[in-house]
Amino acid sequence: MAGRTKRILKKVISWAGLFFFGVAAYALYMQLSKYSLEDIKNALLSIPEKNLALACWASFCGYVALSSYDYLALRYIGRRLAPWKWIFAGIIGFSVSNNAGHAIVSGGTIRYRLYTRWRFRGTEIVRMVTFSGFTYLVACFFLIIVGYLITPDHAFGAGSVSKLTTEIVALVSLVGLAGYFALSIWYKKPLIIKEVEFDMPGFKMALAQVIIGAADILMASLVLYFSLTAFVDIPFNTFIGVFIIAQVLGVFSQVPGGLGVFEGLFMYIIPGEHNQVLLFGALLAYRVIYYLLPLLVSAVVLFSYEGYLKYIKKQTLEKMRLFRMQEIAQQEKTK
């Protein structure tokens, strides 16, 4: 009974990956449904072609950087995998979690479905997903500190409470990042949770986590920056600080895609007086390029892959059936 229950649970978790893909698609639909196709088309067409091309390229590079989370996680558990597989799993997983929210659950189930087919054990996948979660966390610590240092003072509000809150968040991030690096140097004992062993990554690995996480959000910021600069004259060092704060708080809000949270904070923080319609048009273009297009591409690739696997399985079963029939025929002849 225990074995049967375990098999059923594995199937449920595996199919949950496709369920969360559907959740991500629905969440993105709800985000964009209040805009007509004409609004979306106008938002995109108002941006120069060169800027659109650069924004699309930055989005692609951003998802490649995101897939590197999986590469680091594979290094962490001591497994090797063909590059196309971890890039495939990373891009599909993050295209879902970016839209559905709750990255560990939504992206984790996609990875479980894929990695179990590549002969990974459940405990290994748990270790990978947990490690990737910490990669994003320490990258957020680093980026919050950077964002606090380079964002204009007025962004933190005139009230002493908002200023104090921002300083506390930045201080907590500094302590968290310093503590993580300290543990990576001096703490070597494994932590065992429900028979799953977690080792503290070394300092080089911890540093790589911060670098890859920072590269991910830098590429994401360029998607919006290239969409925005056609309408707003803003130095990149000012823009990146605004983007980091809005993006990180949008993610931690757990609202799918940070919808509303990101846009509201960004439009409030960005310095100067700007045409809000054009600014929001750039934000809408960012949603389409960084969220919608990767999800659509991932849907085509994932379901094509699923169809290919079913085809291969059908062909294998057919070959086994023919082979068995030949064996039976041969046995009949020898009687």
N, C-alpha and C positions, 0 to 999 in steps of 0.2 A: 504493500500500500504506500509506504514511504517513497519507494522508487517511482511509483506511478504519479504521486503528488508532485514529486520533484520535476518529472518530465512535463506535467501540465503547467507548473509554475514557469518553467523555462520557456514554454510555448507562449504563455501569456505575456511574459516580459518581452519576448522577441516580437510578437505582434503589436505590442504597445508602441514600438518604434514607428510603425506605420500610422497608428492612431495619433501620435503626437505630430506626425507630419501633417495629418489632416487638421489638427488643432492649430498648427502654425499657419496653414493656408487660410483657415477661417479667421484667425486673429488678424492676419494681414488684410483679408477682405474687409473686415469690420473697420480697420484703420483707414482704408481707402474708399470705402463705399459712400462716404458723405461727399466725395468729389465725383463729378461727372467725368466721363472719358475726355470730354472737351477741356475740362480744367487741367487734367493730367497732361494732355497733349500740349496745351498752351504753356504749362510750366516747363515742360521739356524743350519745346521749340523756342522759348524765349532765351534759352541759354545758347551761346555760340557753339557750333559743332566741335571746335577744338577743345573747348572746356568740357563738353559732354564726353568726348573721346578720352580725355585725361581722367575724368571722374570714373568712367567705366574701367579704365586700366588700373586706377588706384583701388577700386573695389575688388578686382580680380587679385591683385597683389595682397590685399588685406585678407582675403579668404585663404590664400596660400600661406600667409603668416599664421592665420588661425589653425590651419591644418598642422603647422609645426608643433602645436600643443601635443598632438598625438605622437609626433616623432619623439619629443622629449619624454612623454609618458612611456613609450616603448623602451627608450634608453633606461628609464627609471626601473622598469620591471625586468630588464635584461633580455628582451625579446627582439628579434629582427623580423622585418616584414618588407615586402617589395614596396618601393616608394609610392607607386600608383595606388596601392591599397590604403596606406595611412593618409595620403592626400585626399583620396576618395572619401574615406570615413570622416575625416576632419571637416571637409567642405560640406558634406551632406549634414553631418551632425550640427555644425554651427549655423547653417542656413535655417535649420529647424529651430534651434534654441534661441537664435536671435529674434525670431518672430513669435515663438510660443512662450518665451520666458521660462523661468525655473530650469536653468540650463542643465543642472546635474541630472534631473529626471528626464526631461524631453530629449536632450542630446545624448544622455546616457543610454536610453533605451534603443536609440538608433545604433549606437556603437555596439551594444550587446547583440543586436540582430546581425550586424556585419561581422564582428570579431569572432563570434561563436562559429560562424561558417568558415572562418580561417583557423579553426582549431585552437582558439584561446579558451582557457578555463574562466569560469565566472569570477573567481577570486582575482584573477589577473585583470579582468575588465574593471572590477570595483577599484582596484589599486590605481589603474590608469585614469579613471574618471575622477577619483579623489585627488590625484596628483594634478590633473588639469585644472580642477577647481582652485587649488592652492596657487597654481601658476597665475590664474586670473586675479586672485585675491592680492598677491604680493605686487603684481603689476599695477593694480588699482591703488595700493598704498603709495607706490612710487609716483604714479601719475597725479594723484591728489596733491602730493607735496609739490610737484612741478607746477601743477595748475594754480595752487595757492600762491606760489612765488611770482608767477608771471602774469596773473590775471589783474586787471585794473582794480584799484581800491574800491571804486564805487560799486563794483559787482557784489561786494559783501554786504551792501546795505548801509544806510546811515545810522541805524539803531545799534546800540552797544550789544544787544542780545544776539543779533544776526552775526555781528563781527566776532563775538566771543564763540559762538557755535562753530563758525568756520575755522577759527584758530584751534578749537578743541579737536575737530575732525582731522585737521592737518597734523596736530600733535600726536593723536592716536595712530595715524598712518605712519608717522616717523618712528614711533615706538614699535609698532607692528613690524615694519620693514627691518629695523635694526635688530629686533628680537629674532626674526626669521633667519637673518644672516648669522647671528650669534649661534643659534641652534645648529645651523648647517656646518659650523666650524667645530663646535665643541660637543654637541649631543650625538652620540653614536648608537644608543640603545634602541632596538626596534619597539614599536608600539603595536600590540596585538589587540584587535577588536573583533570579537566573534570569530576567532580562528583565522582572521585575515591580518597578515603582518605588514606593517607600514614602516619603512626605514626613512630616516631623515636624509634628504638629498645632501650631497656635499656642496661646498661653497660655489664651485664652478657651475654646478647644475642650478643652484639657486640664482646665480647671476644670469644664467641663460634664460631662466624663467622670466626674470624681470625684463630682459632685452627683447625676448619674443613677444611678451605681453605688450610692451611699449610699441613695438613695431606694428602690432595688430591695430592698436587704437590710432597710431599715427596715420596709417593707410586709410582707416575709416574717416579720419578728420579731413584728409585730402579730397575725399569724395565730395564732402560738403563745401570745402574751400574752393574747389574748382567750379562748383555750381554757383557759389555765392559771389565770387570776385567779379563776375560780369555786372553785378548791380551795386556792390558795396566795396568801397576802398578801405580795406582793413589790413594792417600788417599781420603777417602770419604769426608772429610771436604773441600778439594780443589774441588773435583768433584761436590758437591752439589751447591757450589757457581757458578760454570760455568753453570751448568744445569739451575739454577734459572734464570740467566740473559738471556740465550738463549731461554728458554721456555716462559718467560714473554714477551720478545720482539717479539717472534714468534707469540704469541696470539694477541698482540696489532697490529701486521702488518695486521691482518684480512685476510691473505692468508690462505686458507683452510688447517688446520693441521699445520700451520706455515711452510709449505713445502719450503725447500731451505733456508729460513731465519734461522730456528732453526739449520739445519745441518751446514750451512756456519759459523754461529757464534760459534757453539760448536767446530768445527774443527779448527777455528782460535784461540779461547780463550784457549783451553786445553793446559796446559803447557808441554814442552818437545817435543822431536822428536819421532814420532811414524809412524808405517806403515799405510799410509792413506787408503790402500785397506782394511786392517783388521778393522780399525776404522770406515770406512764407512759401512763395513759389520755388525758391531755391531749396527750402527744407522739404518740400514735397518731392522735388526731383531727387534729393538725397534718399528719401524713403523708397522711391521706385528703383534707383540704381543699386543701393546697398542692401535692400531687403527683398523687394519684389523679384527683380531679375535673378539673383542667386537662387531664390526658392523655386522659381519656374524651371531654371536649368537643372537644379538638383532633382526636381520631380521627374523630369524627362530621363535623366541619367539613372536615378534610382530604380524607377519602374522598368526601364529598359534592361537594367542589370537583373532585376527580379525575373523578368520574362526570359532572359538569356539562361539563367540558372534552371528555370523550369523546363526550357527546351533541352538543355544538356541532360537533365535528369530523365526526361522522357526518352531521349535517344539512348541513354545508358540502359534503361529498363528494357527498351525494345531489343537492344543488342543481347542483353542477358536472356531474354525470352527466346530469341532465335538460336542462341548458343545452346540453351537447354533443349530446344526442339531437335537440334542436330545431334546432341548427345543421346536423346531418346531414340532417334532414328538409327543411330549407329548401334545402340544396344539391341534394337530389334533385328538388325541385320546379322549380328553375331550369334543370335539364338539358333 
